[in-house]
Amino acid sequence: MILDASGYYMVRINGEPRGGEKYGTEIVRHPVRLRAGRNEFLFQGERGRLRARLFDPPAPVSFTDSDATLPDLIVGSPGPVWAGIRLVNATEENIGTIDISYQAGDQSGTARGSASIPPLMTRKLAIPLNIRVPETEGKVRLALKAKVQAGRNAVETPGLEMALKAVTRAAHHVRTFVSEIDGSVQYYAVAPCSTDAAARGGAKPALVLTLHGAGISFSTATPIPMHSGPGS
């Protein structure tokens, strides 16, 4: 089964520990092994807002849009761009080779993942999307699926569809990159200056770096208007 739960630090399922998510962002979904009859779930938490449910996995191996890290496509910028998408291994076999095929708009491509995914675990994959960025703004349909080697068995995932946004450089947008620390896909948001250099009389704009706490998404944050002045 898939355990979809939030608002806890850790859960022991029939004594087996699995990591939790205490902020209520509802992004953790664990493949779990249950047995016939009674099963015990012991949740550790303190905030009083535990939510949990079980559901059947859609397939032995599948992508999920939960906790996806997706870039905006900047009109006029070349690719590739990076997407971080979670692959759920609901089998009792280790996954080695991962061959991904994707389609973005009218373009298609392939990528090979080298990440190992243990039995009954989920891992976010760093997927390079080698696509040409559209020349106009709007939504771009992203569809992907994968063929994986789970033990001795070749398994094909169901397709997953999501939407990317094509925006201009002047729009508030999200960019992704691959971390040099752990190889994961990370993101940051950009709120461009609202006026051009000519309107400012050639003055340089201020640069404001804002960090965030846990559970805060910069992709939906409202940019704060900033103005530069002498000495800024």
C-alpha positions in Angstrom: 0.0 0.0 0.0 1.0 3.7 -0.2 1.0 5.6 3.1 0.0 9.2 2.5 0.5 11.1 5.8 1.6 14.4 7.2 2.0 16.2 10.5 4.4 13.7 12.2 8.2 13.2 12.7 8.4 9.4 12.3 6.1 6.4 12.0 6.8 2.8 12.9 4.8 0.4 10.8 4.8 -3.0 12.5 8.0 -1.9 14.2 9.7 -0.7 10.9 10.7 3.1 11.1 9.9 5.4 8.2 10.6 9.1 8.1 7.9 11.7 8.5 6.9 15.2 7.5 5.9 17.5 10.4 4.9 20.7 8.6 1.7 19.5 7.0 2.9 20.0 3.4 1.4 16.6 2.4 4.3 15.5 0.2 5.5 12.3 1.8 4.1 9.0 0.4 5.7 5.8 1.5 5.3 2.4 -0.1 4.7 0.1 2.9 4.5 -3.7 3.3 1.4 -4.8 5.2 0.4 -8.2 6.5 -2.9 -10.0 6.7 -4.8 -9.2 9.9 -3.7 -6.5 12.4 -1.1 -3.9 11.4 0.2 -1.3 13.9 1.1 2.3 13.0 2.8 4.3 15.7 3.1 8.0 14.8 5.4 10.4 16.7 4.4 14.0 16.5 3.6 17.1 18.6 1.6 19.6 16.6 -1.8 17.8 16.8 -2.6 17.8 13.1 -1.8 14.3 12.0 -3.5 13.2 8.8 -3.0 9.7 7.3 -4.6 7.4 4.8 -3.7 4.2 2.8 -4.3 3.6 -0.9 -3.3 1.1 -3.5 -0.3 2.0 -5.6 -1.3 2.8 -9.2 1.4 0.4 -10.5 4.4 -1.6 -9.1 6.6 1.3 -10.2 5.2 4.8 -10.9 6.0 8.5 -11.1 4.1 10.8 -8.7 3.6 14.6 -9.1 3.8 14.9 -5.3 6.7 17.2 -4.4 7.8 17.7 -8.0 10.5 20.4 -8.6 9.7 22.0 -11.9 11.2 25.0 -13.7 9.5 27.7 -15.6 10.6 28.0 -19.3 12.1 31.4 -20.0 11.2 32.6 -23.5 14.3 33.2 -25.5 16.6 31.1 -23.2 18.1 27.8 -24.5 17.7 24.5 -22.8 18.2 22.1 -21.2 16.3 22.6 -18.0 16.1 20.3 -15.0 13.1 18.7 -13.4 13.0 16.8 -10.1 10.3 14.1 -10.1 9.8 11.3 -7.6 9.7 7.6 -8.7 7.9 5.2 -6.4 9.2 1.7 -6.1 6.3 -0.4 -4.7 8.1 -3.7 -5.4 10.3 -5.8 -3.2 13.1 -5.6 -5.8 15.9 -3.1 -6.1 15.7 -0.7 -9.1 18.9 -0.1 -11.1 18.6 1.1 -14.7 16.0 3.8 -15.4 15.2 4.8 -19.0 12.9 7.8 -19.2 11.0 9.1 -22.2 9.3 12.5 -22.2 7.3 14.8 -24.4 7.1 18.6 -23.8 4.7 20.2 -26.2 5.6 18.9 -29.7 9.1 17.9 -28.6 10.2 14.5 -27.3 13.4 13.2 -25.7 15.0 10.5 -23.5 17.1 10.4 -20.4 18.8 7.6 -18.4 18.9 7.6 -14.7 21.7 5.9 -12.8 20.1 6.2 -9.3 19.4 3.1 -7.3 16.0 2.8 -5.6 15.8 0.2 -2.8 12.6 -1.9 -2.4 9.6 -0.1 -1.0 11.2 3.3 -1.3 10.8 6.6 -3.2 13.5 8.7 -4.8 13.4 12.0 -6.6 15.2 11.8 -9.9 17.1 14.6 -11.5 15.8 14.6 -15.1 17.4 16.8 -17.8 14.8 18.0 -20.3 16.6 18.8 -23.6 13.9 20.9 -25.2 13.7 24.2 -27.1 12.0 26.9 -25.0 8.8 28.1 -26.8 8.8 31.6 -28.3 5.6 32.6 -26.7 4.1 32.5 -23.2 1.7 29.9 -22.1 1.4 26.3 -20.7 3.5 23.5 -22.0 2.2 19.9 -21.4 4.9 17.6 -20.0 4.3 13.9 -20.3 6.8 11.2 -19.1 7.1 7.5 -18.4 10.0 5.1 -17.7 11.2 1.6 -18.2 13.1 0.2 -15.2 14.9 -2.9 -14.3 13.4 -4.2 -11.0 15.5 -7.2 -10.0 15.2 -9.5 -13.0 12.0 -7.9 -14.3 11.6 -5.1 -16.8 8.8 -2.8 -15.6 7.2 0.1 -17.4 5.5 2.9 -15.5 2.2 4.4 -16.3 2.4 7.9 -18.0 2.4 11.0 -15.9 1.3 14.4 -17.2 2.1 17.8 -15.7 2.2 21.4 -16.9 5.2 23.7 -17.3 4.9 27.5 -17.8 6.6 29.5 -20.5 7.1 33.1 -19.3 9.1 36.1 -20.2 12.3 37.2 -18.4 10.3 40.1 -16.9 7.8 37.8 -15.2 8.2 36.4 -11.7 9.6 32.9 -12.4 11.3 29.8 -11.0 14.6 28.4 -12.2 16.1 25.0 -11.3 19.7 23.7 -11.0 21.5 20.6 -10.0 23.1 20.8 -6.5 26.8 20.2 -6.4 26.3 18.8 -2.9 24.0 15.8 -3.5 23.1 15.9 -7.2 19.4 16.8 -6.4 17.4 19.3 -8.4 16.9 22.5 -6.4 15.1 25.8 -7.3 15.0 29.5 -6.7 12.6 32.2 -7.6 13.4 35.4 -9.4 11.4 38.6 -9.1 13.0 40.8 -11.8 13.3 44.6 -11.4 10.1 46.3 -12.5 11.8 49.1 -14.5 14.5 49.2 -17.1 17.8 51.0 -17.0 16.6 53.9 -19.2 13.8 54.6 -16.8 16.2 54.7 -13.9 18.5 57.1 -15.6 21.2 54.4 -15.9 21.2 53.6 -12.2 21.9 50.0 -11.2 19.0 48.2 -9.5 19.3 46.7 -6.0 19.8 43.0 -5.6 17.7 41.5 -2.7 18.4 37.9 -1.6 15.6 36.4 0.5 15.7 33.0 2.2 12.8 31.0 3.6 11.8 28.7 6.3 10.5 25.1 6.0 7.2 24.7 4.2 7.4 28.0 2.3 7.2 27.9 -1.5 8.9 30.7 -3.4 7.1 29.6 -6.6 3.9 31.1 -5.2 5.3 33.9 -3.1 4.4 37.5 -3.9 7.4 39.6 -4.8 8.0 42.7 -2.7 8.6 45.9 -4.7 12.1 47.2 -4.0 13.6 50.5 -5.1 17.3 51.3 -5.2 18.7 54.7 -4.2 22.1 56.3 -3.6 24.4 53.9 -1.8 22.1 50.9 -2.3 
